Amino acid sequence: MSERWEAGIPPSSERGPSGPARSAESGRMSERWEAGIPPSSERGPSGPARSAESGRMSDVQDPELRGHGVQIGTAIVSYIEPHAGQAVAFNRWYERDHFPAAVKAGPGVFAGARFVATRACKQLRPPSGRLFGDPARGSYLSVAWVLPGMQAEWDAWVGREMATIAAEGRLFAGRDHVHTAVYRCTWQSGSISATVALERGFSGLVVVADEHAAPRLDLPLADLPVSVGLRLDRTIVSQADPPPHELVLGWCARDPLAAFAAWSLRAHACGFASPFLATVPGTDDYAGDL
């Protein structure tokens, strides 16, 4: 865990010629941040992306809301492993304090949800998929949507919020940040708008990632009604410290493990692939099955 992050110093978003900035752990913090210039991760759109289902070129925006309504600009994604014997305490702390206070309360965040990988989920991960390190690690995943143009304001806010949380003794030492980062939304597809996917009550996710273009989740819409493509913009804090990559999230209307199994022949070519179950707020469900 980065000492700078725990102390409430916000991460650098400065981008070098080779891609997104690295985490504090990598020892390559931005000179701009060290000079006191706040980060800005906003950059122009990279162009249209193909729809997974239709193959047609499609805008990042929901076509039904083009020019109207809420759109996804960036995503804050945290992938965390509780220490042994700490899963229940971590789950309660993250759900009741850290996720609402240090992520969802920030400017521009309009939706957020959490997911968990049980033993059964991890057993389906290809052992060769080591983009985020040991595939046996990484139990809790949180995702939050941020409005376009608001990431820099969230960055400035979270630095102040983390300083307050640290001063109040509200941190939790018994977990490792496998990977926490800001991603830019590059495409979405499906029969349901991705803007509401985190609040729709889906049973879970299929997640794939790769240094190149992560393969699309070509499953029937009845099983996977919405998918989102994300591109790493910058790393906040990460033990894995992966290179630039694409992350694809697919929301499952039915059993995520069954959906993953139906697609799993393609999973072995990915840098990472796994099903996740939606957490059940207000419970410790799955915390004893990691």
Secondary structure, 3 states (H helix, E strand, C coil): CCHHHHCCCCCCCCCECCECCCCHHHCCCCHHHHCCCCCCCCCCCCCCEECCCCCCEECCCCHHHCCCCCCCCEEEEEEEEECCCCHHHHHHHHHHHHHHHHHHCCCCEEEEEEEECCHHHHHCCCCCCCCCCCCCCCCEEEEEEECCCCHHHHHHHHHHHHHHHHHCCCCCCCEEEEEEEEEEEEEEEECCCHHHHHHCCCCEEEEEEECCCCCCCCCCCCCCCEEEEEEEEEEEECCCCCCCCEEEEEEECCCHHHHHHHHHHHHHHCCEEEEEEECCCCCCCCCCCC
